[in-house]
Amino acid sequence: MKHFVTVLICCLLSFVLVRAQTPVEADVVIYGGTSAAVTAAVQIKKMHRSVVIVSPDKHLGGLSSGGLGFTDTGNKSVIGGLAREFYHRIYLHYAQPSAWNWQAQAEYGNKGQGTPAMDGTERTMWIFEPHVAEQVFEDFVKENNIKVYRDEWLDRESGVAKKGQKIVAIKTLSGKTFRGKMFIDATYEGDLMAAAKVSYHVGREANSEFNETWNGVQTDVFHHGHHFPKPVSAYKVPGDASSGLLPFISSQPPGEKGSGDKRIQAYCFRLCLTDLPANRIPLARPEGYDSTQYELLVRVLNTGWNEVFNKFDPIPNHKTDVNNHGPFSMDYIGMNYDYPEASYEKRKEIVAAHAAYQKGLLYFIATDPHIPADIRTRMSKWGLSRDEFKDNGNWPHQLYIREARRMAGMETMTEHEVLGKKQVLNPVGMGSYTLDSHNAQRYVQKDGTVQNEGDIGIELPDPYRISYGAIVPKKAECENLLVPVCASCTHIAYGSIRMEPVFMILGQSAATAAIQAIDAKKAVQDISYEKLKAQLLKDKQRL
């Protein structure tokens, strides 16, 4: 009997092992759990092909479900296809009285708080709670019977198998293998793209590289007011260089104007706070809290600046999407340079450091006696929303990776295309948001005062087209990969393209191109643009 049980156990273990090692196969394998990943998968199913999402994230939607509820849209008329369907579903949710559990519907929206929440003619809504967005993404997945493998991390060292210039399969750290005819990298980091040996760029190009104006170092440009408007000493003892620099200030020179560097614009968590006591978790003293980390804010307030609450943007049910605003705020400037290329372990450390910084900042503003009493009182009324991010201590599960790797693809979008100075002949979507970059560094000026650098905001004359060549690699590098998120753009062009609605648009278009490449038995670089355009227009993309 014991022998029989032993044999049975061995058989079962062998069966489980074989199942674990059996490759998962699909026409298209999507790596990533962002909004682009979901729209790409939905489009593939609508075109009657098989797809799997291999997501390192447990939650789908990226920033769209991770706290960025006050959508950066630009001109809404150029947002079509599944992206518009997403915002239509948001509208349908908030059209239900049951959606307003913490606030009367009449108190919110265009007539209530003056926010661009609803588009009455198109029946869309652009501002929402994180859990509502996540449910829409989950509904997309469920309705289309999309298989999602969650918490599956690409083996970046040896997890991409290529035959010639085609990816054959990818392997995750858990040992699972996913085989496909086409692959889509829908991550914010571009990990699949990089592991497939596709060229990419990190940091800011020099203006001279593409004859641009707004790329590179911009030490004399302050477009959004996220700089120090009045002199503030950079030193621990004001005016005394020997006392050392205050935290978060670089001792390195900023670089020559217009020069390129490896610096990237700052990250932050987009916080969903509430001032409603019944749903509020009071701001707590975080582990490792050190009030001296925030001395710069005290000095800024002492100059008379007081815009602490200017980006507490209202979303439904007495909540906010809190973004960076001002010289010292939610952006953890200069502390993300290693992130794009870092190991998973190092990235987790960087993410944790950003969380610690922002939690400490909130607690500091609410409690420290050096903060003016009226600001402390106001901040103490805010707290984390009890009904958001329940499995993550009510803290957002996604750091705002505003920029990481950017592919050096078949074509490169620059400020010239975005500003309408150069025509795009093969569009797969449109953008319209400002050329927008957050600060990339905080440094000491020659007079010993502190300043931020990298804050760019250039309004566009009109919406612009985004090239198909910007989402595909060079043919010599990979023939069956599309990259709708870490697209081929210069730093400053990406400042506009990097918006969540655009990622959804490009995800859908990338999926369409992938299926047409399969049908035509061609590389993604060689498909008929006219056929692609016809399908995109049929699916209500705006070109």
Buried (B, 14 or more C-beta within 10 A) or exposed (E): EEEEEEEEEEEEEEEEEEEEEEEBBBBBBBBBBBBBBBBBBBBBBBBEBBBBBBBBBEBBBBBBBBBBBBBBBBBBBBBBBBBBBBBBBBBBBBEEEEBBEBBEBEBBBEEBEEBBBBBEEBEBBBBBBBBBBBBBBBEBBEEBEBEBBEEBBBBBEEBBBBEEBBBBBBBBBEEBBBBBBBBBBBBBBBBBBBBBEBBBBBBBBBBEBBEBBBBBBBBEBBBBBBBBEEBBBBBBEBEEEEEEBBBBBBEEEBBEEBBBBEBBBBBBBBBBBBBBEEBBBEBBEBEEBEBEBBBBBBBBBEEEBEEBBEBBBBBBBBBBBBBBBBBBBBBBBBBBBBBBBBEEEEBEBBBEEBBBBBBBBBBBBBBBEBBBEEBBEBBBBBBBBBBBBEEBEBBBBBBBBBBBBBBBBBBBBBBBBBBBEEEBEBBBBBBBBBBBBBBBBBBBEEEBBBBBBBBBBBEBEEBBBBBBBBBBBBEEBBBBBBBBBBBBBBBBBBBBBBBBBBBBBBBBBBBBBBBBBBEEEBBBBEBEBEBBBEBBEEBEBBB
